[in-house]
Amino acid sequence: MVRFLLYRPIAVLITTLSIVGLGLLTFTQIPVSLLPEIAIPEITVQVSYPNTSARELHKAIMKPLKNQLLQVNHLADLTAESRDGLAIIKLAFDYGTNINLAYIETNEKIDALMGSLPRDMPRPKVIKASASDIPVFNINVSYKNPPSPLERGQGGEADFLALSEFCENVLKRRIEQLDEVALVDLSGLSLPEMVVIPDRAKLLSLGMNEQTLTQILQRNNVELGNLTVKDGQYQYNIRFNSVLRSKQDIENVYFKIGETRLLQIKDIATIKLRAQKLRGFYTYNGQRAIVMSVIKQADAQLLDLRTTLQNLSKEFEKDYPQLAFHISQDQTELLDLSINNLISNLLIGGLCAFVVIFFFLGDLKAPILIGITIPISLIVTFLCFYLFGISINVVSLAGLVLGIGMVVDSAIIVIENIEQFRAEGKPLDEACIAGTNEVMMPLFTSILTNSAVFLPLVFISGIAGALFSDQAAAVSLALGISLLTSFTLIPVLYRLFYFKQKTSIYTPKPNSWLMRQVEKVYHFIMHLVFKYKMVAITFFFALIIVSIFLFFAIPKQGMPNISRTELEVKIDWNEAITVEENEARIAKLMANVNMLKEKQIATQILYTSAFVGQQQFLLNRDLQQNFNEALLSLKVTDKQVFEDLQNNFKHYFQKKHPQATVSFSAAKNVFEQLFSTNQKMLEAHLISNQQAEVPTPTQVEKVYTQMLKQNLQTNPPALQNRLYVKILKEKLLFYDVDYERVFITLKTIFNENNLGNLKAEQRYIPIILGGEEQQVSTLLSQTTVLNSKGQTINLTNLIAISTQQDYKSFFSGSEGDFIPFAFDIPTEQVMQTQAHLQKIAQGEGNLTINFSGAYFRNLSFIKELGIIILVAIGLLFFILSAQFESLLQPFIVMIAVIFGLTGAMLLLFFAGNSLNVMSAIGMIVMIGIVDNDSILKIDTMNKGREILSLMESIKVAGQRRLKAQLMTSLTTILGLAPTLFSSGLGAELQIPLALSVIGGMLLGTFISISFIPLMYWFIYRKK
């Protein structure tokens, strides 16, 4: 093949340029996204049943619903949480489950149960999880000059109602018209309601009550439907206009008093359009705003979407000068970092490779030839991305960053081998052919081993396996294309570059000063190793023993630690406060931060967003909050400000609100949302053995007290006071009052008496029979009810009010109902903490504790990756056995792999890093790389033994492969070295991987130079 291509340079060059041009053309067509499009095996069921307590919701609805959903096929785990008026069930499935079929089955199970659930309860929502459902931007919309304060009743609500309608009907639609946008998910909206406030004095004078008024309005708001009428040869559709569509329609409703008197609703009541009762809202930089979360199309170009949205925001600012638009939580920052890392690593790594090759070869042409393989390999790899449907994302780019240092290895080996044949006196053409053919098979084996070690990554359970398959594909494609380039293009270009030397006698270039020094060191090492063979073997095996100790000493975790600059503070005030009071406390908290002048923290906060109370998102599964909860998010300039701010918040809550439950975490990016990296190290689930319900608050209080005595710091389960209103039936009989009348009166004074909907042009507006908001005691004392004799009875005579403390949330899982406790502790304290908690539970009796958390997830990851490393080594052995036609020689290469793992752990340990998913993947990659030089060296030794003695063949092979071995090792190491000095999230994810590869390569190269020849000699010394 090489001979055929060598004499057709124009065909080779034109073909290469055509493929490269096609790659450049298709590059713009490749989807750009944060993550690969993967099906997340998770379904969320949302149950909304307003005005129902958490305990009632848990007992009457969640338990039968949970038991029904436990029957769904391929279900791995189920967790449920019930709160006042809201419940969430999360179904986790085995990875590989057809999530579409699971979605259909989940809906079928819910439909089968609907007949036994309350009729007035809306059907539960079933939401499929998807990586593409995670918002990539938040657009915050607010008034530049707020017209009024946030408090209700001061005129600001009318303006915010207008802004909410504008965002929902205008801005949302304009953004969703973009080709790249799938959905705009909104929260912070103020929703309208039409309230009918009756004049009680007039009602009483007319002998009417709220029940009568309700019936009048409902009779006049009936949808009668349509009729079809034939009139000769024509046919008409007749529509009855019998529904209420405006405030005037309600005011003009007629009703009859007595036999002759006609009145209108406006005569006895005031009609107002106002905002619905606040259940929650959103603020940006302390100002009330509306947040629009942008969810992109699966195949959209993410960076194009960002540019389009930025331009659209500028248009909005020009078209609507009274509004302010700000973009926050930009997930494209992670993609930017990955692209910047790729570009910087490409430039720096390419420059380093050029310098290394120049110093070793002493020629400008050779580095240029080798450098050509980098852009060609990358461009053709992008063409393969397009053909195989792989997107440009954080994972695939990480694979390319990893492969940059390796794509030049094949070219280096081919060129250096051609140079050796020319030095032996072969003509240029023959040297190109023989030099390429000699290393073709071992190089193919090397690339095959590089790619084969990625195969076990697909066996990583869950989402991790799906994600890292893109990385494996990117590296394998880049290496495969670089190998093909080295066998086809490099010999042709080498012949063209040195064509003038074809007829002249080739004079080998003398070794550079650097190479001469390297050779001296090499000969010294070989002399020592072969002179003191047993000492050398003892030393090398001592390194392996050290690696065993390192494995147990090095910290282990799932994902590497990442320095973040966006702090999330989740607050539960543990008091029955209103949404307005919730926001006021958040404002005081931020005012305290603004007073921290000594560290200038306030000036280093880029923006602040607060999700106060309940939110209105359709797809955000993590923001299911109650009225007295809030999520505060603060973007800061650097990690130090992040930590200072967190410490300040801790001190503030301990001093001002010690009863509040507060947790701190870094704001999740899309990567962390999928992997749940903010999960606490240990979670304990307290379960009652005697009853089907959760342990009582008294039992839990005793357990929590014991935890504090054992210095186990955690937050107690949230409790809340509930107000219970009991209608006294004996009093109803005594005063001759109808039960229904009292119930409707209570709903009316609390603004919960819904009469139907006002069918306006663009939305349905609820019609509420109610009044002005006042304190509960005032409302009850001023309200009266008519009895059957027309007498007025004070409402307080008919009801009894009491308070009771209960759990704020009820939790349930496949093991039953439980109370959770979370512990943020170091890994080494987990086992001891578990033992203490088991003792506490046994001491209380009738209680059991189950454990979960990041510790067990990390442990599972490490075990899984350990098995995968063994599988990768096994695959490597099978490939090498086929290459060498020997079952013994592959073990020599395996030794280099073992020492490579030792070097990886040594560098991770001394760099203060951990054994995590990324470093383990680095080890898997390193396994495929570190064996390359050993494969070539053993292949050369085998060929040398046919004409030379054993020792001579070892020396010749070592000498011939030394230069190429050092160049390939250094280019790989230097290609990854820039990652170690990069900053940002993308770099921090790659640093453990780079450390593993660099550490393995450093020790593996030394072993290949010294120990591999010694082991080869030991095996074949008697043959």
N, C-alpha and C positions, 0 to 999 in steps of 0.2 A: 504493500500500500504506500509506504513512504517513498519508494523508488518511483511509483506511478505519479504521485503528487509533486515530487521534487522537480520534475521536468514539465510541469504544467502550472507555472507560477501565476499566470494571468487568470486561469480558471479558479485557482485557490483564492487569490486576492479578491476577484469579483464576487465569488460566492460568499466570502467572509464579509465584504462590504455590504452585500445585499442583505445578509442575515442581520448585521448590525443596524442597517438602515431600517429594516422591518422592526427590529427591537425598539429603536428610537420612536418609530411611528406608533407602535402599540403602547409605548410607555404611558402616554397621556390617557389611554383608554382603561388602564388598570384601576380598579376601585381602590381608593385610599380610605382606610378606616382605622379606628383605634385598635380593634381586635379582630381576629378572624370571625366570620359569621358561623356561630356554633349554636346548636340547640341546647339550651340550659335545661337539665332535667328537673325542673321545679315548676309547680303550679301553686298559685295563691288563690284561696277562696275568701272573699270579703263578705261578711254578714253585717248588714246595717239594720238596726231595729231601734229607732230613736225612742228616748224616754223609757228605756228598759235598764234596770240595774245590772251590773256585771254578774252578780250571783244568779239572778233570774235568767239572764242570757246564757250563762254557762250551764245551768241545770236543764232548762227547758229546750234549748236549741242546740248548743254546741255539743253536748254529749251524744244525742242521737245522730247528729250530723257527723261527728267524728267517727262513731262506730260504723256508720254507713260508708264513709270514705276509706276506712281501714281495709275495705274489701277490694279496693282498686288494684289491678294487677301491677306487678313490678314495683310496688311501693317500698322504698328503702326506709323512710322515716316520716313521721308526722308530728308537728308541733302546733299547738293552738293557744291563743291568748284571747281572753274575753275582757272587755271593758264596758263601761256604761254606754249602751247604745251601739257598740261596735265590737266585732270579733274578727280575728284573722286566723285562718288555718293555712299552714304551709306544708305542702306535700313534696317531699324529695324522692325522686325515683332513681333507680339504678341507671348509671350512665350507659347509653346505647338504647334506652327505651324510646320507642316511637312516641314522642311527646304529643303529636297530633292525636293519636289513638287514645293516649292517656287523658288528654283534654276532653275528648268526646265521652269517654267512660266516666270521668268525673262529673260532667254535666248530667249524664244519665242517672248516676247515683243520687244527685241532688234532686232531679225531677221526680224520682221514685219516692222521695221523702217529703216533697212539698205538701202532699195531702195531710200530713200529720203535724205540720208546722202552723203557726198562727196565720190566719188568712190576711191580716193587714200588714204582714211582714213582707217587704220587697224580696224578690228572688235573689239569693246570693250571687255575687259576681264571681266569675271564674276567669283568672288572668294567667296567661302563659308567660313565663319568664323568657327573656331573650336579651342577648348582649346588645342588640340594636335598639332595645327599649330604654337603655340608659341614656339620659340627656347628655348632649355634647356641649350645650351652652345654656346659660340662663340669661334672659334679657329682662332687666328690671325697668319698669315704667313707673314714673312718679311725676308729680307736679314740680316744676322748678321753684315756684313760690307757693307753698301750701296755703290754700285759701282759709283754712281754719284748723283748729286742733283736732286730735284724733278722737276725743271723747264724743260720745253720742249726744245728740240734742243741741249741738252748738253750730249747726249749719254745715259742718264739714262732710257729713254723710251724703247729702244731696250731690255735692261735687264729685265725691268718690263713686257714687252710683253711676254718674255719667261717665267717669273714667273707666269703670268696670265694663259697662256696656260697649264703650268704644273699643276697648282692648279685645273683648270677646267677638264683636261683630265686624270690626275693621282690621285691627292690627293682626289678630290671629289668622284671619283669612288671607291677608296679604302675604304673611310669612309662609303659610301652607301652600300658596300658589307656586312657591319655588320648587323646581324639579327635585332638588336634593332633600327636601323636607317631607317627612312622613306624617308628623303630628306635632302640634304645639299644645303642651299640657300646662294648664293655668292653675294658679293658686293665689290667694289674697284678694279674690273678688268680693265686692260688696253686692249682695243680691237683693232685689226689691221685693216688697210685699205691700199689698193694699190692705190697710187696717181700718176696720169699721169700729169707731168708738161710740157706743151708745150713751145717750143722756139718761142716766138712771132715773132721775126725777120724772122725766117725761114718760119713760117706760112704765113706771109705777102708776102715774096718773092715768095712763091709757089701759092699765090692767095687763100689760105685756111683760115678758121677760126675755132673757137671752135665747131660750129655747124657741120661742115664737119668732124672734128676729132671724134666727138661723134657718128655720123652715121657710120663711118668706124669701130669703136670698137664694136658697138652694132650689126652690121651685122656679125661680126666674133665671136660672143658669143651667139649663138643660139642653144638651145637644140632641135635636130631634132627627137629624140625618137628612137625607135627600130623597126626593121622589122623582120619578120619570113620568111625564105626561105627554100623550099624543094629541096633536091638534091638526087633524087632516093629514096632509102629507109631511108635516113637521113633527119633531119630537123635542121636548124641552126637559132639562133637569131643573127641578125646583129645590131650592135650598132654604131652610127655615132659619131666619136670623133671630135666634132665641137665646143667645149666650151673651154674657157680659164681656165687653171688650175694652172698656175705659172707665175712668173714675166717674165720668158723667153718667154712664150707663147705670152704675150702682146708685148714684144719688137720685136718679130719676125713676127708680123702681117704685111702683105704686102698690099700696096695700089698703085693705078696707078695715075700718073700725066701726063696729056696730052695723046698722043697716044702710046708712047713707053717707058716712064720712069717709073720704078718700085722702090718704096722706102719702107722702114720698119718704124714702129712707133719709134724705137730707133733712127732713123735718125733725127727726128724732135721733140722728147720729151724725158724727163728723167723719168724713172719709179722707184718709191721708195716704199718700204714697211715701213709704219710708224704707229704710234698709232693714233687712231681716236681723233678728237677734244675732249679735256677734258670737260665732263659735270659734273663731280664730282669724288671724290675719298675718300679713307679712310686712316686714320693714327692711329697708335698705339704707344703710348709713343713718339709722335712727328715724327715718322718714317712712311713713306708710307708702307701700308700693304694691304693684302687681308683678308677679314673677311669671315669665313665660319660658318654660323648659322646652328646648328645641330637640326633637328626636329625628334623626336623619333616616333617609332611605338606606336600605341595606347595601345597595351598590353605588351609593353616592360618593363623589370625591370630597373628602372631609375638608381638605384645605381650601378647595373651591367654595365650599359652603361657608367657611369662615369669612373669606373675602366678600362673598355675596352678602352675608349678614351685616358685615361692617359697613358696606356701601349702603345697604338698606336702612341701617340705623342712622346714617348721615342724611338720607332722604327723609326719614321720619323727623329728625331734628329740624330740617328745613321746612317740612310741611306743617309740623305741629310745634311751633317755637315755645309754646307754654309747657311742653312736656320734656322730661329728661329721660334719656335712654342710656343704660349702662349694661355691659356684658360682664358676667361673673361666672366663676367655676368653669372656665374654659378647659375642656378636656383635651383640646388639641395641643396643649403645652407639652404633654407627654410624647405625642407624635413628633412635635418640633424637636424635642430633645433627642429622640431616636434618629431623626433625619440629620440633625446637626452632628451627632456622634458619628454617624456613618460617613458624613462628608469629612469631618476632621480626622477620623481614623484612616479614611482613604488617603487623604493628603499626607498626614504625618507618617502613617505606616508605609505608604508608597515611597516617600522621601527617605525614610530609614532603610527600606529595602534597597533603594537605589544606591545609597551610600555604602551599605554593607557589601553589595555585589561589586561595586566599583573597587573597594579596598581589597576584596578577595581576588577579583579577576584582573584588575588593573586596566580595564578597557571601557570606553564610553558606550560602544555599540551594544555590548552584552546587556548592561542594565536597561537600555532602551528596549531591546528585544523582550526582555523578561517583563518590563513594566507594561508592555502592550497587552499582556494577558489580563491585567486587572480590569481596564474598561471594557474589553471585549467580553470577559466572563460575566461582568455585572449586567451589561446591556442584554446579552443573550439570555441571561437568567431572568431578566424582566420579561423577555419575550415568552419564556416558558411559564412565568407567572400568569401571563395573559392566556396562554393555551390551556393551562391546567386549572384556571379559575381561582388562583391564589391572589389575595389582595395585598397591597402594600400596607402593612400594619406594624405595630410595635414588636410583635413576635417574629415576623418574617424579616424585619429590618435587623433585629438582634442576631438572627442567623447569618445575615450578610456581614454584619460587623465582625462576627466570630470567624467568618470564612475569609476575610480580606487578607489576613496574614498567610493563609494557606494556599491561595489560588496561584501564587507564583512558584510554589515548591516544585511542581512538575516541570515547569519551564527551566528552572535553575538546574535540575538534575539532567534534563535533556541536553542543554547547552554545555554544561560542564563535562558531560560524557562525550559529546562531539569534540570538544577541545582536547580531551585525552586521546581520542583516536587520531586526531590531526597531529598531536605531539608524537605519536608512534610512527608517523610518516605516511599515513593514508591520505589519498587525495581528498579534496574538499567534498565532492559528491559522495564518495564512499564513506567518509567520516560521518556525514549527515545521516546516511542510511544506516550504517552499522551502529552509530551512537544512539540513534533513536530506537532501533529494533532491540538492542540489548536490554534497555530498561523498560521496554513497553509492557512486558508481562508483570514484572514486579511493581511497576507504577500502577498498573491496572488493579493489581491485588491490594496495593496500599489505599487507593481511592475506594475500592470496594469495602475494605475494612472501615475506612472513615465513614462511609454511608451506612454500612451494616450496623454499626454500634448505635445508630439512631433508631433502628427498627424497634428495639424494646421500649422506646419512649411511648409508643402507642398503647402499651399495656399499663401506663400510669392511669389509675382509676380517676373517674370524674372528669371535670372540665380541664384539669391540667394536661391530661393526655391529648385532648383535642386541640388545645392551644399550642402545645409544643410540637405537634406534627407539622405545623407551618415552619417552625424553626428547622426541623430536620430536613424538610423539603428544600428550604432555601440553601442550607449548607451543602446538601447532596447535589443539588443542581449546579451550584457555583463550582464545586470541586470537579464534578463530571465534565462540565463545559471547559474548565481550565485544562483538564487532562486531554480532552479532544483537541483543544487549541494547541497544546504542546506537541501532539503527535502529527498534526496536519500543518498548521500555520508556521510554527516556530522553525522547523527544519527548512521550509521554503524561504522564509525571511532571512534565516542565518546564511543560506547559500547566496541570496541576493546581496546581503550586506557585505559578505566577504568574497564576492565573485571575482574581484580583481586579483585575489590571492590564489585563484584556482590553478593557474599554471606555474606560479612561482613556488619555490620551496618554502614550506611553512616553518617558521622559526618560533618555537614555543616561547611565550613571554615568561621571563623569570618571575618567580614568586614574589609577591609584595612583601614589604617588611613585616606587616601584620601576619601574613600567612606563614612566614618563616618563624616568627615567635610562637605561633600556634603549633606548628609542627614540632618545635623543641619541647613544648609542654606535653604534646601528645606522646612523643617518644619516651619522655621521662615517666609518664603515667604507665605506659605499656611495660616499660622496664620494671617498675616497681611491682606492678600486678603480677607479672610472670615470674619475678624473682621471689616474691613472698606470697605464693599462691594461697596458702591456708590462712594467712593473716588477712589477705584481701577478702576471701570468702567469709571469714568470721566478721569482718567489718561490715560487709554488705548485708549479711543476715541480721546483724545487730540493728541496722537501719529499719529492717522490716519489723523487728520486735518493738522498736521505738514507735513505729506507725500504729501498732496495736494499742499502745498506751495513749497515743494521741487521739485515737478514735473515741476512747472513753472520756478523755479530758476536754476535747473541743466542744464548745456549746452547740446544741442542736435545736433547730427551729424550722418552721415551715417555709416562710418567706424571709428574706434578709431584712434587717432593720433599715428603715428609710427615714432620712431627715425630712420633715414636712414643714410647710410654711402656712398651712391653713388649719386653724384650730377649731374643733367642734366641741361645744359645751352643751351637753344634754341635761336639762334642768327639770326636776319634778319638785314643785314647791311643797308638796305634801300638805296642802291646805286647800279648802274649798273656796278658792278665790275666783273672781271673774276674769274674763279675758283682758278687760281693760286694766285691772290691777296687775295682771301678769305682765302686760306691756310696760306699765309704770315701773315695775321692779327691774325689768330689763334696762329701762332708760337710766335708772339710778345706778345700776351696775356699770353701765358704760360711762356715766358721769364720773364714777370713781376711777375708772381707767384713764379718763382724760385729765385727771388731776395728778397723774404720775409723771411729774416733770423731771424728777431726778434721773430717770432712765430714758426719758423721751419716748416711752412706749407708744403713746397716743400718736406721735408723728410717724411711727413706723407701721401703723395699721393701714393697709391699703383700702380695705372696705370691710364693712360689717353687715351681715344679713341675719335676720331673726325670724324663725318660723314659730309664731306664737299661737298656741292652742291648736284646734283641728285645722287640717289643710284639705284642699279641694282637688289635689292631683288624682288623675285616673290611674296612672301606672306606677307612681312612686310607692313602693311597698314598705319603705322604712320610716315614712313620716306619718304614722298612725298615732296621733297624740290626743290627749284629753285637754280640757279647758285650762287646767293648771300646770301644763307642761310647755316647755319651749326648747327649741334647738337654736343655739347661737353659733354662727359661723364667722370667723375672723381671719382674713387674709393678711399676713404680715410679711415683712421683708426678708427675715432670715430665721434660722433655727433657734438662735439665742433669744430673740424676741418671743418666739413661740413658747419657749420654756419659762421666760420671765412672766409672760401673760398668764400662763397656766398656774404658776405659783401664786400670783396675785389673786386670781379667782378663788383658789383654794382658801387663802387667808380671808378673803371677803366673805365667803359663805360660812366659814367657821365662826366668824364674828357676828355677822348680821342675820344669817338664816341657818342656824345649825340643824334645824329639823328637815331642811331640803335635801333631796337626794341628787347628787351631781356627779356626772361622769365626764371624763375628758378623753378625747381621741383626735387623731388627725382626720381631716375631711377625706372621705374615700374618693379616690379616682376610680375610673372604670375597672382597672385591673384589680384593685382591692375589693371592690364591690362583689366581684365574681368569686374571689378567694376568701372573703370574710377575714381579712388580716387583722381586723380590730377586735376579734373575739378574745375574751379574757382567757388567761392561761388555764384556770380551773373553774369549772362551774359545778355546783352541788345542787342536786334536786332532792328536796326533802319530801318524802312520801309517807302517808299514814297507812299502817298495816291493818287497822281495825275497821275503817270505814272507806266508802267509795269516794268520799270528798277529800279536800285538802286538809292538812293539819289545822287545828284551830289557831286563832291569833295568840291565845295564851300559850299553847305548846311552842309556837314559833318564837315567841318572846323569850321563853326559857332557853331555847336552843341558841338564840342570838346572844343572850347574856353570857352563856358558857363560851361562845366563840370569842367574845371580847376578853373574857378572863384568860383564854389561851393566846391572846394577842393575835387573833385572826381577824384582820381588818376587812370588813365588807359592809355593804349597805343593807339595811333591813328591808323586808318587803313593804311596799308602799301601802299605807292605810288611808282611809278618808272617812269623814263624817257624812252620813246621809240623813236627810230630813224626811221623816215619814209622816204623811198626813192620813189619818184614819177617819173615815166617815162613820159616825156613831149611829148604828141602825136603830137602837132603842130611842135615841133622841129624835130621829126622823119620825118614828111612830108617835112619839109624844107630841111633837109640834105639827104632825100631819103634813110632812114635806116629802115630795117625791125624790127618790135616790138619784134618778137621771138628771133632775133639775140641779141638784147640788153639784154633781159631777161636771155638768156643762158650765156652771158658774165658776168652778175652780179652774177649768181649762181656759175660760174667758179672761179671768183676771191675771192669769199667768201667760197670756198671749199664745196659747197653744190650741185655740179653737179654730181649726181650719175648715172653712166653708166651701172650699173648691178652688178653682183657678180662674183668673181673669185671662181670657184668651187674647192677648195683645198680638200685634203684628209679628214680632220676631221671637217672642217667648211667652211662656205661661207664667203668670205672676200669681202667687197664692193670695187668697182673700182670707184675712184673719179677723175674727171678732175678738176684740181685746180692748186695751186701754193704755194709758201712759204707764211707763215703768216706775215702780215705787218699791220701797222696802216691803218684805213679805208681811211683817207684823202690821204695817199700815194698811196694806191691801186687805188683809183678812178682817181687821177691826172695822173697816169702812164698808164692807160688803154685806148686803142683805139678800135674802131669798124669800120669794113669795110662797106661802103654803097653799093648800087647796081652797082655803076660805078667803084668800086674797090678803092675808095678813103678812107683814114683813117680819122676818125672823133673822136675827144677826147670825152670820155664818159661823162665828166662833162658838156658838152654842151647839153646833151640829158636828163639829170635828174635834179631833185630838191630835196634837203635834208632838212628835218625839224625835230624838236624834239617836243614831246608832253608828258605831264604828265598824267598818268592814274592810276587806281587801279591796284595793283599787283595781287590781287585775287578777284574773284566775288563769293558771297555766295548765296545760294538759299535753300529754305526749302518748306515744305508743305504750309506755309503761304505766300510764294512768295520770291522775292529777298530782301536781307537785307545786312546791314553793321554791323558787330558784334563789341561790346565793352565788355571787361571782367574786372571784379572788384574783387580783392582779399581782401575782407573785413571781419570783424567779423560778426557772425550771427546776433547779436543784431542791427547792422547797416543796415541790408538789407532792411527793410521796409522803413526807412527814405531815403535811397539812391534811392529806387524805386520812392518815391514821388517826389524827386528832379528831377529825369530823366523825369518823366511824365510832369512836369512843363516846363522843357527845350524844350521838343518836341512840346508841345502845343504852346509855345511862338514862335517857328520858323514857325509854320503853315504847313499844308499838310504833316506832319510827324507823324508816329505812332511808339511806342516802345512796343515790346513784350519781355517777360522775361523768362529766364530759368536758369539753373545752379545747383550747388550742394545743395544750400539752399532748393530748391523745391524738389529735389530728396530725401534729408534727411527727409524733412517734410513728404513726401509720405511714406518713410520707417517707420518712427515713428508711423504714423497713422495706417499703415498696421499692424505693430507689436502690437499696442494697441488693435486692433480688434482681433488679433490672441490670445493675452493673455486672452481676454474675452471669446473667443471660448474655450480655454484650461480650463478655470475655469468652463465653462458650461459642458464640457465633464467630468470634475472631479465630478461635482454635480450629473450627471446622473449615473456614476459608483458607487458613494457612496450611492445614493438612492437605487440602486439595492442591494448593500452589506448590508445596515442597514434595508432595508424594511421600510424606513421612509423618509418623505420629510422634516422633521425638523432637524434631527441629522446632515445631510450634511452641514447645515448652520453653525454648530459649527466648523466643519473642515474648512469651507470657511473663518471663522474669522482668523484662523491661516495663511491662504494663504494671506489675505489682509495685516496682520501684517508682513508677510514675504516680501511682496513687499515694505512695508515701510522700513524694515531693509535694504533691498537691496539699495534703493535710499539714505538712510542715509549714508551708507558706501561709496557709489559712490561719494556722495557730499563731504564728509570729506576727501576722498582720492584724490580729485581734478580730478576725472574722469567724463566722460560724459555719457549721455543716448544715446547709439548707437546700432547698429545691434547686436554686440557681447554681450553687457550688457543686452539687451532685451532677447536674447536667454538664457542667464544665469537666467533671471527671470522666463522664461518659464520652464527651468529645475528645478529651485528652487520650483516652484509650485508643481511639482510632488514629490519633496523630503520632503518638510516641513510638508506635511499632513500625512506622514507615522506614526509618533509617535502618532498623534492625533487619527488616525484610530485604532491603537492597543489599545490606552487608552480607547477610547469610547467603543470598543468591550469588553474590560475587565470590564468596568463599567456596560454594559448591562448584562453581565453574572453574575456579583456580585449582581445586584439588585434582582436576582431571589431568593437569600438566605439571603441577607443582607439589612440593611436600606440604604437609598440614601446616606447619609453622610459617612457611613461605606464603601459602595462600592466605593465611590470617593477616600477615603483615601487608601483603599487596592489597587485599580487600580494604583493610583499614586505611591505607594510604590513598587508595583511589577514591574512596567515599568520604574522606575526611572533609574536604573543602565543601562539597555539596551538602553534607550533613550539617556542618556548622552554618552554612548560609540559609538552609531551609529552617533550621531551628531558630536562628536569630530573626529571620523575617517573620516567622509566626509569632515569636515573643514580642518583637517590636511592633508588629501589627496590632497586638492587643494592649501594649503598654500605654498608649494614650488614654485608654479607658480608665486606668488607675488614677489618672490625674484630671479626669473630667468631673464635673459636678452636675447636680440635678438628679431627678428621679430616674431617668433613663440610665444614667451612668451607675447609680447606686444599685440598680438591679443587675447590672452587668459586671460590677467589680468582683463579686464572689466567683462568678464564672471565669473571669479573666485570671484571677489569682490561682484557681485550680489548674487551668491550662498552663500558665507560666511556670508554676511550681513543678508540675508534672514534667513539662518539657525540659526544665533546667536539670533536674535529677535524672530524667529519662535519657537525655543526651549524654550525660556523663556515664551512665550505666552502659549505654550502647557502645561508647568508645572503649570502656575498660572491662566491664564485667561480661558482656556478651561474648567477646573473643575468648575470654578465659573459660567460660562454660562450653563454648564450641570446642575448644581444645580438650577439655576434660572428657567430653562425650566421644570424640573421634581419635583420641591419642593412641588407642590400641588397634585402630583399624587401618 
